[in-house]
Amino acid sequence: MKTAFIFPGQGAQYVGMAQDFISAYPEYAAILDEFDERHKTHLRQIMAEGPEDLLKETRYTQPAILFHSICALKCFEEHSLVRPDYVAGHSLGEITALVANGTLSWSDAMHLVHKRGEFMIKANESKPFAMAAVMGLEPQIVIEICEEAEKEGLVRAVNFNTPTQTVISGTESGVAKASELAKAKGAKRVIPLVVGGPFHTPLVHNASLWLAQEMENIQFRDTTIPLISNVDALPNTSGKISKEKLAKQVISPVLWVDCVRRMIQDGVRHFIEFGPQKVLSGMIKNIDRDVQVFNMEKIDDWKTIDAAFKE
């Protein structure tokens, strides 16, 4: 039975995240201090004390979640012999996954997600936008709803999280119309999301170009542990291809359901989620209840996971 290490995206952050790792591991804290010095930020303080509204800003959210996830991963690897057959991440979590399989260095990934967040906000040029999670409808219905709503403004189905949860993104008017149509079609709920831009749509096309340019200055290594990409749900070990797919991912749908099903099809029966909260674990249980899902969020969580693998 194979194992996948998985990493969350935006929305899993909270004030106080990663504080046990920062206190216990000075070398982890040094990565955060290096980031703050390089980018003239106060991420370490924001993660510890807030305010929450500042932590929710994409340029801070993304490196904060990546940092917590890699702290959890490093701690787990220090104590357990369990290693992944695959890695995958949801949106920004894909960059975290590339640290896990050795494609990127930790510090380079922190820099990259910070710039990615800045680019995704800047690319929209302050135009009115929205994102929302549609609950209780099949993905194809949501796609058709978006196509109909585009008479009002651009809106796309962008995150296929579970068979009954799909996130839509686009112009404010387009998302409003699609939300209205979704409710009329029987959606259980339509939940507006607090985000920094119309992510994974053509509206942030420039962010893809800027990110590609930024990545030219960063080393992407080949690896032996395949990443399952959000863009096409296919395995990849090439650093060059990972770089190309990351640029494309900014404006492409996150095919999370397909990613999980591909890993299960290839023999994965254990998923370990590293980082804040249990967002991906809940999604996976809604995709396939027959697999085992574990969480590594706090320092001592490795004990429970390691014990389960030894049974």
N, C-alpha and C positions, 0 to 999 in steps of 0.2 A: 504494500500500500504506500503510495507516494504522498509527499507533504508539500504544501505550498505556503510560502510566507507572503502575507498580503498587508497593504498599507493604505490608510484612509486618506481622503481628500478634505477639501474645505468644509467646515461645518462641525468638525469634531473638537474644535478648540474650546478651552475654558480657562478662566483665571486660576492660577495655581498649578497649571499643567507642568509635568516633568520636574517638579521641585524635589522629589525624593532622589532622583538621579543626579540632579545638580549638586545636592548636598553630599551625596555619597561618593561621587566620582569627580574629583577636581579636573581630570583630563577632559571630561565631557563639558564642564563649565567653561573650560578654556576655548573650546570651539565656539561657544556662544559669545564669549568676550571678544574673540577674534572677529566674529561677524559684526558685532556692534562697532568695533573700532574701524573696520573696513568700510562700513556703510553709514557711519555717523548716526546710528540709531540707538535705541534703548530697549531692545527686544527682551533682554534678560529681565529688566525691571517690569516691562509690560506683562510678560508671562507670569511673573510672581504676584504683581499687585494690581494689574489692570491699568486704566479702566477697560471694562469689557468692550466698549464701543471702539476703542483704539485697537484692541486685539482682533476685532472683527474686520479691520481694514486688510484687504487682500495682501498688501505688501508685507504685513506682519503675520497674518494668519498662516500663510503658506510656509515660511521658514520655521515658524513655531511648531506646526504639526510635523514637519519633516524632522526637526530636531528631536522632539519627543519620541517619534517613531524609531529613530536610529539609536537613541539612548536605550530604549527598550530592547532593540535587536542586539546591541553590543553586550548588554547585561545578560541576555539570554544565552548568547554564544559563549560567554565567559563561563557559564555554569552548566550548560547542557551540550550534549554531543549531537542533538537533532539538527540536521541541516536540510535545506530545501531542495526539492527536485525542480520546482518552478518558483518564480516570484511574479507578483502583479500588484498594481496599485490603482486606485480610483482617481483619475484626473491628476492632480499634483502628486498623488501617491505613487504614480508611475516613476517619477524622478526619485522618490525614496527607494523604490524597488531597484533602481539602477545602482544605488549605493549598496544595497543588500547583495547584489550579485557581482559586485566589483567593477562595474562599468565606470562609475563616477566616484570621486573622492567625496567625503562628507562635507568638507569646506566648500568645494566647487558646487555641490548640490545646493547647499544653503544659499550661496550667491545666486545660483541660477533661478531658484524658485522666488527669491526676492525680486529679481529683475522681471521674471515672468509675471508676477503680480502687478508690478508697476506698468509693464507693457499692456496687460489686459485691461487695465483701467484707462490708461492714456489713449489706447486705440479707439475707444468709443467716443472720444471727444466730448464728453459730458452730455451726450444726447439722452433723452428719456428712455430707460430700458427697464426690463423686469425679468425675473425668473420665478417659476412656480413648480411645485411637485404635484402631479396629478395622481391621485390614489384611486385604485379600484377599476381601472380600465385597461384593456389589453393594449400593448404597444402600437399595433397597427391602427387601432381606432384613434389613438392620440396623434399618430402621424397624419391621418386623414383629417382630423380636426384642425391641425396646424395648417394644412394645405388650404382648407376652407377659410381659416382666419386670416390668411395672408392678404386678403382683400383690404384688411384694415391696417396691416403693417407686418413686417417680417417677423416670423415666429417659427421656431423649429423644435422638434423633439431631440434633446441633446444628451440626456443621461438615461440609459436604459438600465435602471437599478435592480428591478425585480420584474417578474411577469405581470405585476399589477401596480408598479410604481415607475412612472416616467417623468422626468423633469423637462419642462419647456423653457425656452429662452429666446429673447428677441427684443423688439421695440416694445415700449410700454403699451401702445395701442394694440399691437398684435397679440401680446400675452394676455391682455385684458379680454380680447375677443375670444381667444382660444380657451381661456378659463371659463368664460360664459358658456361656450359650446360644450365643454367637457361636463359641466354640471348638468346641462340639458340632456346629455347622453348617458347620465347615470353615474358619474364619478362620485365616489364616497366623500372625497374631500379634494379641494384644490388649495394648496398651502403656499402662500407667497414666501420666497426665500430672500434673506438679507445677504446680498452679494455686491461686489464692486463693479460688475459689468455684465453684459449679455454674453456670458462665456460659451465657448464651443459653437459659435455662429459666425457667419461671414462678417458680422458687424465689428469683429475684432481681428480682421484679416491682417492689419498692419502689425499686430502683436506677434503673429506667426513669423513675419519677415524679420522683425527686430530680434525675436528669440533665436532664429536661425543664425543671424549675424553674431549675436552674443555667444552662441555655442561654438563658433569658430575659434574662440580663444580658450576653450575648455577641452581637456583630453577625455575622450570616450574610448575606453578599452574594450576589446573583445572579451568574452567571458565563456565559462562552461555551463553556467546555470541559466536556462532560458527565461526570458521575460515574455509574458503574454501581453501583447500590446492592446491598449484601449481602442486603437484605430481599426484593427482588423481581427482581433482575437487570435492572432497567430504567434507561435513561439519564435524568438529571435535571440541570437547570441552575438551578433555583430554590433560593435560600438558605432560604426558608421550608420547602419540602418536604424539603430535606436535614436540617434541624433535626428535623422530625417523624420522619423515617426513622431518625435516629441514636438517638432515644429508643426507638423500636420495636425497633431492632437488638439492644439489650441482652438482650431476652427472646425473640428470634427466631432461627431457624437461619441460619447463614452459608452462602448458596447460591453458594459459590465456583465450582464447576463450571459452573453456569448463567451466572455473571458472565463467565467466560472464554469460554464458547461464544457468548454474546451479542456480545461484542466481535469475535470471529472472524467471526461471521455478518455483522457490520457492516463487515467489510473489514480488521480489524486483523491484521497479519502480523508485527509487531515488538512485543515486550514488553520494557520496561526496568524492572528491579526496583531500587529505591533503598533502601539501608539495610543492616543487619547480616545477613550470611550469604546463603544462596540458597534459602531454604525455598520461596518461591512459584515460583521458576524450576523446581524439581524437580516441583512440582505441575502446572505448565503442560505440561511435557514428557510427563507422564502423561495429560494431557487431549487434547493434539494435538501430535504430533511434527513436524508440517509447518511450525510457526511458529518464528520466531527469538526467542531469549530472551537478554537481556544483563543484566549486573549492575554496579551502581555502588555499591560498598561503601567503596573507598579513593579517595584523591584522584586518583591517576593512572589510575583505571579509565576516565575519560572519553575518554582517548586511543584505547583499543581500540574503544570503542563508536562514537565519531565517525568513526574510520577505516572501520569496517564500513558505516556509512550513506553514506559517500562513494564506496564501490566501485560 
